Amino acid sequence: MDASTAYGLVSPAVPSWLNKGDNAWQMTASTLVAIQSMPGLVILYASIVKKKWAVNSAFMALYAFAAVLICWVLLGYRMAFGDELLPFWGKGAPALGQKYLMNRARVPESTHTLKDGTKETVEPWYPMASLVYFQFTFAAITLILLAGSVLGRMNIKAWMAFVPLWLIFSYTVGAFSLWGGGFLYHWGVIDYSGGYVIHLSSGIAGLTAAYWVGPRLKSDRERFPPNNVLLMLAGAGLLWMGWSGFNGGAPYAANIDASMAVLNTNVCAATSLLVWTSLDVVYFGKPSVIGAVQGMMTGLVCITPGAGLVQSWAAIVMGILSGSIPWVSMMVLHKKFTLLQKVDDTLGVFHTHAVAGLLGGLLTGLLAEPELCDLILPVKTRGAFYGGNGRVQFLKQLVAALFVTGWNIVSTTLILLFIRLFIPLRMPEEQLAIGDDAVHGEEAYALWGDGEKYEPSKHGRNTALFGEETKESPYVNGARGVTINL
C-alpha cells in the first residue's frame, strides 16, 4: 500500500466523514482508560491488600475487564447507547456486525430538538468501532471500582456471576439515562464523564454489595496492611495518568473542550492530594502515602462530572473540597454512623467514589461555566454560580443523584439475592483463613527459595526482618479512619 492510498483524502478505509485526528485521539483515550484498569487497578488492588489476598484481588479486576468486554459487544453497548426501549434503557443487541462497526459513530437517542426547530444528534467524526471500545473501557472500570468494596471475602464464583448481571441490569441503565439519550439526558442533567454513571454508581453499589456479602474475617478487618506500598503507588500513578483519557475523551473529539478537561482533571487531582495530605499531617502528625492516594482519587472523581465545563480556578475549588469533605466522611463521620461501621467496605469505595462523585455532580451544578457549556452541550446550560436558570440545574443534578443511588441499591440487592440462591456470596471460613492459596492454588510472592513455605525451624527467624513493629496509623485497609496496629 503506497502513501497516497493510506493517507488519501477519500478511500474505502478513509471515508469522507472520517476525521483522522479525532479518531486517533479517541483510540488513544480509550487505551489510556483501559490502562487505568489493566494494569492500573490490577496492580493497585494487588498491592494495597493484605499479602494473602493479592492474587484474588488482582484476579477479580482481571476477570471483570474480560467479562465486561464480551458482554458489552454481545448486548450491553446497545442497551446503553442504542435505540430506546424505555426512557432509562436501550434495546439490547450485538455490536459485532461489520457494517455497524464501520459506519459513522452515532448515539441515536441523543437527538435534541433545539429552540429554532432544528435537530442535533451526537455524531462523532469516526467509526462506531471506536465509540464501542471507548465506552467499554468506562463500563469495565466501573465494575472494577465496585470490586474494591468486597475484596478479601467475596466468593470468586459469585463475583463471576455478578459482573455480567450488574453490567446489564445496573450500569446500562445509568449510562442510557445520562449519556445515551435517556430521560435524564434530555432533561439536561450534566455528567460530563461519569461522576454519576461510574463513580456514584460504583460507590453505592459497592457499599450495597459489601452489606450483602458480609464482612471479612475479624482478624483481617483488624489488621489489613498493604503488602507493597511502592507497587500501590505505581498502580495509582497509572490511574492518575490514564484519567487524561478518561475525561479528555469525553467530548468525542480532539477539540478545545478536551484540552480544558485534561488540564482541569490534573489541577483538581493535585489540589485534592495536597489538601488530604495536609489534613493527615495536622490531625495525625505525619503524611500518609495511602492517604495521598485517597486524596488523588477523590480529586479525580470529583472533577469528572464537570471536567470540561468548569474554569480552572473552579477546578482548584473542587480539589479543595474533594480533599476535605471525603476526608471528613472517611476519618470522622464513618466512626459515628453504625451502618458504615457495620458494613465492611474494604477500600472505602463509598467515600472515595460515592461521596466524591456526588460532590462533583453537585458542584458542577453550581460551577458549570456558560461559555464552556456551549462548547459541548446542545442546549444552553449554566451553573447556579452564574445566575439565570442555574438554580434549576443544581436541582436537576440532585434529582439525578437520587435516581442513580436508588437504582443501584435496588438492582444490586436483587442481583445478589438472586445469585445467593445458587452460589454463596461469601467464601467458606477455611478459604477466608488461608487466602489465595486456598482460593486459586497460587500465591503472590515466593519468599523462600523456589516458592517453598517459610518454616522457622528450617530458615530461622530474623527479628530485624520479621519482628512485630507496632505503630499507630489512621488508616485501615488503606481506606478508613480506624486506628490499628501495623
Secondary structure by P-SEA (a helix, b strand, c coil): cccccccccccccccccccaaaaaaaaaaaaaaaaacccaaaaaaaccccccaaaaaaaaaaaaaaaaaaaaaaccccccccccccccccbbbbcccccccccccccccccccccccccccccccccaaaaaaaaaaaaaaaaaaaaccccccccaaaaaaaaaaaaaccaaaaaaacccccccccccccccccccccaaaaaaaaaaaaaaacccccccccccccccaaaaaaaaaaaaaacccccccccccccaaaaaaaaaaaaaaaaaaaaaaaaaaaccccccaaaaaaaaaaaaaaaccccccccaaaaaaaaaaaacaaaaaacccccccccccccccccccccccaaaaaaaaaaaaccccaaaaaacccccccccccccaaaaaaaaaaaaaaaaaaaaaaaaaaaaaaaaacccccccaaaaaccccccccccccccccccccccccccccccccccbbbbbbccccccccccccc
